[in-house]
Amino acid sequence: SQQGEEDPQALSIQEGENATMNCSYKTSINNLQWYRQNSGRGLVHLILIRSNEREKHSGRLRVTLDTSKKSSSLLITASRAADTASYFCATDAFQLSNFGNEKLTFGTGTRLTIIP
Amino acid sequence: KAGVTQTPRYLIKTRGQQVTLSCSPISGHRSVSWYQQTPGQGLQFLFEYFSETQRNKGNFPGRFSGRQFSNSRSEMNVSTLELGDSALYLCASSPSSWGTYNEQFFGPGTRLTVL
């Protein structure tokens, strides 16, 4: 079953604009990660944010996490054609009795298209 | 360091056959996870291995199995293939003994087609 749901499912913007994707999840988590996937290939890790963090930056990426709303957002600034890909959030549900042995649960993904 | 490698990259099988997929993690990584990706179900966790032990398992039938060797290389096996097993199978490794607590490094995947 999907833990995370991304919104929107698809997004098309002009090159140079900012892109924002949202992720909602259902249970308490240890961390939330964002991954990028190009055309059915392997996933590339973008950024990880711990449950006790609220915001994190990496280059043109900005991730926020609101554990009270069980949601996260990924902002890509100054988008480029190379950013065209599917973006997934992934969470590992906190389990006190099994800490360290959690599994990653992926959301449904946002398909981002950057128009040159 | 070389990335995660998966072999074969593409595979075509017929219903009822079995298949074995291989994954070599990044050197030094001891945690290996497997995922199935399909258009309908998205990315789903299959299992995770650490030091040759399966630590966690997703909601897949017993036809899906795996193992990890002492050099951390991992294999997954699917027996009695069904059409619905057609998918991209992704392997990921992690440098942490805490599995998914840190970032996962994914391989390019094996595209399995069942006819």
Interface residues (C-beta under 8 A of the other chain):
Chain A: S1 Q2 N30 N31 Q33 Y35 G40 R41 G42 L43 V44 H45 L48 F88 A90 D92 N98 G100 N101 E102 K103 L104 T105 F106 G107 T108 G109
Chain B: V4 S33 Y35 G42 L43 Q44 F45 E48 R55 N56 G58 N59 L88 L90 A92 S97 W98 G99 T100 Y101 N102 E103 Q104 F105 F106 G107 P108 G109 R111
